[in-house]
Amino acid sequence: MNFQQLRSVREAVRRGFNLTEVAHALHTSQPGVSRQIRELEDELGVELFVRAGKRLTGLTPPGDQLLPIVERLLCDVDNLRNAAQDYASQDSGTLSIAATHSQARYALPSAVKDFRALFPRVTLSLHQGSPQQVAAMLLAGEADIGIATEALTQYEQLTTLPCYRWTHSVVVPPNHPLLDGAPLTLERLSRFPIVTYDAGYTGRTHIDEAFAQQAIHPQIVLTAMDADVIKTYAELELGVGIVASIAFDEERDRNLRAIDAGHLFAVNLTRLAFRKGHFLRGYVYSFIETFAPSLTRAVVEQAQQSPDENA
């Protein structure tokens, strides 16, 4: 048994049993992947995969039972390597962060700047995606930490920690009727076309829930992942924009005005996540605390040991 065999099994599952993609991910050939899997199956005495001819189509019951052990073994190997590197070179290495656009664009820059000043020899890699894609990158080992508002708590393989709370704002051009000084209500909002986030992004769930609770059907005419896109179309008067409050800057967004909507929609909670059992290097703890000062190393380590950190 060797680690290449274990990696071939893990990647086969991660890549939807497509051996061409597995070979590409492992920098080897498709016959080589097939051979590694067969050799491991022969050694274990059980078939791990269901086959249709030469194609893998799924996991057998033994394969389903043994996959978590394979994952754990490979995780331990990664942890051993990371622990050794942490002792050998405490202030250098790589840090991969997966985040939604709103977090990458508005919440992360100051933390990244401060972290770079502390650890100039650490190479940062920033990946953007939907909350589900952020979780997938974490689970695949493509990112060390992930930051998003939605979805992360849905994955039991992840440890998640609360970072900060935020609310939404309504953004409109300077001459818009909503700026008449009258109270902002959901009923008033529903009289205008609305431009806001795609479902599952940046607190959209709370927006939908608020309208549904009052049995109001908003005129949502355009959705986007990106607050900058939403603000662009609000400025063009395509509709009233609803964005995260952190996404509005008076100086940068001079052609728009923001109205606080914190009383209309539930408060949102941005979370930071990492894989359970994943060894975090010393500078990763430093980055986490730089981004969310309440998340000290002691707090993070306690969450790593607690089974209820997602509660």
Backbone torsions as a table, in degrees:
resi	resn	phi	psi	omega
1	MET	NA	134.9	177.6
2	ASN	-139.7	168.0	-174.4
3	PHE	-68.9	-28.4	178.0
4	GLN	-64.8	-37.1	176.3
5	GLN	-63.6	-44.6	179.8
6	LEU	-64.2	-40.7	178.3
7	ARG	-64.4	-37.0	179.3
8	SER	-62.9	-41.0	178.1
9	VAL	-65.5	-47.8	-178.7
10	ARG	-60.8	-47.0	-177.9
11	GLU	-67.3	-32.1	178.2
12	ALA	-60.0	-39.2	178.6
13	VAL	-72.3	-44.9	-178.0
14	ARG	-63.4	-33.2	-176.1
15	ARG	-95.8	21.3	176.1
16	GLY	64.6	30.9	176.7
17	PHE	67.2	20.1	176.4
18	ASN	-90.9	103.6	-173.6
19	LEU	-69.4	-25.3	175.3
20	THR	-63.3	-45.0	177.9
21	GLU	-67.9	-35.8	177.8
22	VAL	-62.2	-46.0	-179.7
23	ALA	-60.9	-40.6	178.9
24	HIS	-64.7	-42.6	-178.4
25	ALA	-65.9	-34.0	-177.0
26	LEU	-97.2	3.0	178.1
27	HIS	57.9	47.6	178.1
28	THR	-142.1	-167.1	-178.5
29	SER	-102.5	158.7	178.4
30	GLN	-62.1	-44.4	175.4
31	PRO	-59.9	-34.2	178.8
32	GLY	-64.7	-40.5	177.5
33	VAL	-63.8	-46.9	179.8
34	SER	-58.8	-41.2	-179.5
35	ARG	-65.0	-42.2	-179.8
36	GLN	-61.6	-42.3	-178.9
37	ILE	-67.0	-44.7	180.0
38	ARG	-62.2	-42.2	-179.6
39	GLU	-63.2	-38.9	178.1
40	LEU	-67.6	-42.6	178.4
41	GLU	-60.9	-41.8	179.2
42	ASP	-62.6	-40.6	-179.3
43	GLU	-68.2	-38.6	-179.0
44	LEU	-79.0	-23.5	179.6
45	GLY	83.0	14.0	177.6
46	VAL	-140.3	153.6	173.7
47	GLU	-87.1	130.7	-179.2
48	LEU	-90.4	-24.3	-173.5
49	PHE	-122.9	145.1	168.8
50	VAL	-80.6	137.2	-176.4
51	ARG	-124.2	147.3	169.9
52	ALA	-123.7	96.2	-170.7
53	GLY	69.8	-123.7	178.0
54	LYS	-94.1	-4.3	-177.1
55	ARG	-88.3	143.3	171.3
56	LEU	-88.4	134.4	-177.7
57	THR	-121.0	-10.2	179.9
58	GLY	172.9	-176.7	177.4
59	LEU	-96.0	140.7	171.0
60	THR	-75.7	166.1	174.8
61	PRO	-54.2	-43.5	174.8
62	PRO	-62.8	-38.0	179.0
63	GLY	-63.5	-39.0	178.9
64	ASP	-65.0	-35.6	179.9
65	GLN	-75.6	-34.0	-174.9
66	LEU	-87.4	-19.8	-177.5
67	LEU	-57.0	-44.3	178.5
68	PRO	-59.2	-32.1	178.3
69	ILE	-69.6	-41.4	176.4
70	VAL	-59.4	-46.3	179.2
71	GLU	-60.3	-42.6	-178.4
72	ARG	-65.8	-41.1	178.3
73	LEU	-61.6	-45.0	-179.0
74	LEU	-69.9	-34.5	175.9
75	CYS	-63.4	-41.2	179.0
76	ASP	-63.8	-37.3	177.2
77	VAL	-63.3	-45.2	177.8
78	ASP	-61.7	-41.7	179.7
79	ASN	-63.9	-39.5	178.1
80	LEU	-62.0	-44.1	179.9
81	ARG	-65.1	-44.4	-179.1
82	ASN	-65.6	-38.8	178.8
83	ALA	-64.4	-41.2	178.6
84	ALA	-64.4	-42.9	178.9
85	GLN	-64.1	-33.6	-179.2
86	ASP	-65.7	-34.6	176.8
87	TYR	-79.1	-35.9	-175.6
88	ALA	-75.1	-36.8	-177.8
89	SER	-147.8	85.9	-172.0
90	GLN	-69.2	-23.2	-174.3
91	ASP	-112.9	18.7	178.4
92	SER	-142.4	154.4	-179.4
93	GLY	147.8	-152.4	-179.6
94	THR	-129.3	151.5	175.2
95	LEU	-137.6	117.7	-178.6
96	SER	-105.1	124.5	-176.7
97	ILE	-119.6	128.6	173.8
98	ALA	-108.0	132.2	-176.9
99	ALA	-150.9	157.9	172.2
100	THR	-73.1	167.0	-177.9
101	HIS	-59.3	-44.9	-176.8
102	SER	-60.0	-41.3	179.1
103	GLN	-68.0	-44.7	-178.4
104	ALA	-65.2	-36.0	-174.0
105	ARG	-84.3	-37.0	-170.4
106	TYR	-116.7	-33.8	-174.3
107	ALA	-94.7	-32.5	-172.1
108	LEU	-84.2	-30.9	-171.0
109	PRO	-51.8	-46.2	-177.3
110	SER	-66.9	-37.3	178.1
111	ALA	-66.5	-40.6	178.5
112	VAL	-63.3	-43.3	179.6
113	LYS	-61.1	-47.2	-179.7
114	ASP	-65.0	-40.0	-179.7
115	PHE	-65.2	-40.9	179.7
116	ARG	-61.9	-34.9	177.8
117	ALA	-66.6	-33.6	-179.8
118	LEU	-81.4	-36.0	-175.2
119	PHE	-130.9	71.3	-177.3
120	PRO	-64.9	-18.3	-177.8
121	ARG	-94.1	2.9	176.2
122	VAL	-94.4	126.4	178.4
123	THR	-87.8	122.7	179.7
124	LEU	-95.3	137.1	175.7
125	SER	-125.2	119.8	-175.5
126	LEU	-111.1	123.0	179.1
127	HIS	-114.8	138.9	179.6
128	GLN	-114.2	147.2	177.6
129	GLY	-176.2	-177.8	175.2
130	SER	-70.7	165.1	176.3
131	PRO	-54.1	-39.4	178.7
132	GLN	-66.3	-38.0	177.9
133	GLN	-69.0	-35.6	175.6
134	VAL	-60.2	-46.7	178.7
135	ALA	-62.0	-42.0	-179.2
136	ALA	-63.2	-39.1	178.5
137	MET	-65.4	-37.0	176.2
138	LEU	-64.9	-47.7	-176.3
139	LEU	-65.9	-30.5	179.6
140	ALA	-84.0	-2.3	-178.9
141	GLY	77.4	14.7	-179.7
142	GLU	-86.3	-12.1	178.4
143	ALA	-139.2	146.1	178.1
144	ASP	-82.9	-42.3	177.8
145	ILE	-134.7	153.2	178.0
146	GLY	-129.4	148.0	-178.0
147	ILE	-133.9	123.2	179.8
148	ALA	-162.7	164.6	177.8
149	THR	-95.5	-36.1	-176.7
150	GLU	-103.3	156.0	160.3
151	ALA	78.2	-29.3	-169.8
152	LEU	-59.6	-34.0	-178.6
153	THR	-71.7	-6.3	-179.0
154	GLN	-80.5	-6.7	-174.7
155	TYR	-111.5	111.7	-176.4
156	GLU	-68.9	-15.7	179.0
157	GLN	-79.2	-5.5	-177.0
158	LEU	-110.1	142.2	167.0
159	THR	-91.9	126.9	-179.4
160	THR	-122.0	143.6	-178.8
161	LEU	-132.8	139.0	179.3
162	PRO	-71.8	136.0	-179.4
163	CYS	-104.8	-60.7	-178.9
164	TYR	-158.4	158.5	179.2
165	ARG	-104.3	149.5	-179.8
166	TRP	-152.9	165.1	-179.0
167	THR	-125.4	178.4	178.9
168	HIS	-99.9	159.1	171.6
169	SER	-129.1	150.7	171.9
170	VAL	-96.5	131.3	-179.5
171	VAL	-117.9	133.2	-176.2
172	VAL	-143.6	160.7	173.8
173	PRO	-65.0	161.9	-174.2
174	PRO	-59.2	-25.8	-176.1
175	ASN	-100.5	17.5	-172.8
176	HIS	-74.9	144.6	180.0
177	PRO	-58.7	-26.0	-179.6
178	LEU	-68.7	-8.8	179.5
179	LEU	-93.9	19.0	-175.9
180	ASP	-80.1	0.1	178.3
181	GLY	94.6	-10.9	177.7
182	ALA	-73.6	153.6	-179.2
183	PRO	-59.0	141.5	177.0
184	LEU	-82.5	123.7	178.7
185	THR	-128.5	164.1	176.6
186	LEU	-65.2	-35.1	179.3
187	GLU	-64.3	-42.0	177.7
188	ARG	-65.0	-42.0	179.3
189	LEU	-59.6	-38.9	-174.6
190	SER	-67.6	-12.2	178.5
191	ARG	-77.0	-12.1	-175.9
192	PHE	-118.7	151.1	171.8
193	PRO	-60.1	145.9	-176.7
194	ILE	-121.4	137.9	173.7
195	VAL	-118.0	123.3	-177.8
196	THR	-153.3	-165.0	-173.4
197	TYR	-75.9	154.8	171.0
198	ASP	-61.7	156.4	176.1
199	ALA	-57.7	134.4	178.8
200	GLY	87.2	4.9	179.9
201	TYR	-117.5	139.2	163.3
202	THR	43.9	52.7	174.2
203	GLY	76.8	13.7	179.7
204	ARG	-59.3	-32.7	179.2
205	THR	-56.8	-43.1	-179.6
206	HIS	-69.0	-32.4	176.9
207	ILE	-63.8	-49.7	-179.9
208	ASP	-62.1	-41.3	-178.6
209	GLU	-63.1	-39.3	-178.1
210	ALA	-63.5	-45.6	178.7
211	PHE	-66.2	-41.3	-177.7
212	ALA	-63.6	-37.9	-179.1
213	GLN	-63.3	-28.2	177.7
214	GLN	-102.0	10.7	178.9
215	ALA	55.3	38.3	177.6
216	ILE	-105.9	135.4	-179.4
217	HIS	-106.8	100.2	-177.6
218	PRO	-70.5	153.8	178.3
219	GLN	-91.2	77.5	-180.0
220	ILE	-82.6	111.3	-173.4
221	VAL	-100.5	-17.7	-179.5
222	LEU	-157.3	139.1	175.9
223	THR	-128.1	154.3	-178.7
224	ALA	-153.7	161.4	176.1
225	MET	-82.8	-20.5	-164.9
226	ASP	-112.3	124.4	178.9
227	ALA	-62.5	-33.4	178.5
228	ASP	-62.4	-37.5	177.0
229	VAL	-66.2	-44.5	179.4
230	ILE	-59.3	-45.0	-179.5
231	LYS	-65.4	-36.1	178.8
232	THR	-60.0	-44.9	-177.6
233	TYR	-77.2	-27.5	172.7
234	ALA	-66.8	-39.4	178.4
235	GLU	-64.7	-32.8	177.6
236	LEU	-81.1	2.9	177.6
237	GLU	65.7	29.1	173.6
238	LEU	-73.5	-28.0	178.9
239	GLY	-179.7	172.3	175.5
240	VAL	-76.6	130.3	-179.2
241	GLY	-91.2	140.5	171.1
242	ILE	-119.8	115.1	-175.1
243	VAL	-133.0	166.8	171.8
244	ALA	-64.2	138.4	-177.6
245	SER	-58.0	-33.6	-179.9
246	ILE	-67.3	-14.3	-177.5
247	ALA	-85.4	-4.0	-179.4
248	PHE	-106.8	131.3	177.7
249	ASP	-130.3	119.8	-174.2
250	GLU	-56.9	-41.0	-177.3
251	GLU	-72.8	-41.5	-178.2
252	ARG	-75.1	-37.4	-176.5
253	ASP	-102.1	58.1	-173.7
254	ARG	-66.5	-22.7	-178.3
255	ASN	-91.2	10.1	179.0
256	LEU	-131.5	160.4	173.3
257	ARG	-125.2	142.9	-178.7
258	ALA	-107.1	139.1	175.5
259	ILE	-120.0	125.1	-179.1
260	ASP	-62.2	128.6	178.9
261	ALA	-117.7	20.9	-178.7
262	GLY	-61.7	-24.8	179.7
263	HIS	-83.2	-11.9	-177.9
264	LEU	-93.8	-37.0	-173.7
265	PHE	-120.1	146.8	-178.2
266	ALA	-60.7	150.5	177.5
267	VAL	-65.7	139.7	-179.4
268	ASN	-101.0	150.6	-178.8
269	LEU	-123.5	115.3	175.6
270	THR	-84.0	136.4	-177.5
271	ARG	-121.3	153.7	173.3
272	LEU	-112.3	139.9	-175.8
273	ALA	-136.8	155.5	171.2
274	PHE	-151.6	162.9	-177.7
275	ARG	-67.8	138.6	173.5
276	LYS	-63.5	136.8	179.0
277	GLY	82.6	-1.6	-178.4
278	HIS	-84.6	127.9	178.9
279	PHE	-72.2	126.5	178.0
280	LEU	-101.1	126.7	178.0
281	ARG	-70.7	161.3	-174.8
282	GLY	-54.9	-41.6	-177.5
283	TYR	-71.6	-19.1	175.5
284	VAL	-67.8	-42.5	175.6
285	TYR	-59.6	-39.1	179.8
286	SER	-64.1	-41.5	178.8
287	PHE	-64.3	-44.1	-179.5
288	ILE	-57.5	-44.4	-179.2
289	GLU	-70.7	-31.7	176.3
290	THR	-64.7	-39.7	-179.5
291	PHE	-75.1	-42.7	-179.0
292	ALA	-132.9	93.6	-174.2
293	PRO	-53.7	-25.6	179.0
294	SER	-72.1	-18.4	-178.0
295	LEU	-92.4	73.0	177.2
296	THR	-71.2	168.2	179.4
297	ARG	-58.6	-39.7	180.0
298	ALA	-61.9	-40.8	179.6
299	VAL	-65.4	-44.3	-178.8
300	VAL	-65.2	-44.2	-179.9
301	GLU	-63.9	-36.7	176.8
302	GLN	-64.7	-39.9	178.4
303	ALA	-65.2	-35.2	178.4
304	GLN	-62.8	-29.6	-177.4
305	GLN	-93.1	-9.7	-174.9
306	SER	-98.6	135.6	177.7
307	PRO	-78.5	-6.8	-172.4
308	ASP	-114.2	24.9	-173.6
309	GLU	-68.5	-17.9	-179.2
310	ASN	-90.0	-0.4	-177.1
311	ALA	-70.3	NA	NA
